[in-house]
Amino acid sequence: MNEIMKQCSTKGFVKTIEELLTKMFNCERVNVVLVHRWKRYLFRIVSVKGVDSYDIHDIGKGISGVVALSSSPIWTDKI
């Protein structure tokens, strides 16, 4: 937890969480999607050629949107 709290940027925080979850669940890859509840969208921070930007998605679409709106997890292997 101390490692996570040391991060002073959202990008660094997400990167640390993804690395820790990969180890925790013993999996190859983890994607963390952030939620902007007031503006009602999901987003990821992406880097293209060293330039950071947001990859924005409608909160009402897809499994991530359902989870964000309901605040309840979904466990599935059908992705």
Secondary structure, DSSP 8 states (H G I E B T S, - for coil): -HHHHT--SHHHHHHHHHHHHHHHTT-S-----EEETTTTEEEEEEEETTEEEEEEEETTSHHHHHHHHHT-----S--
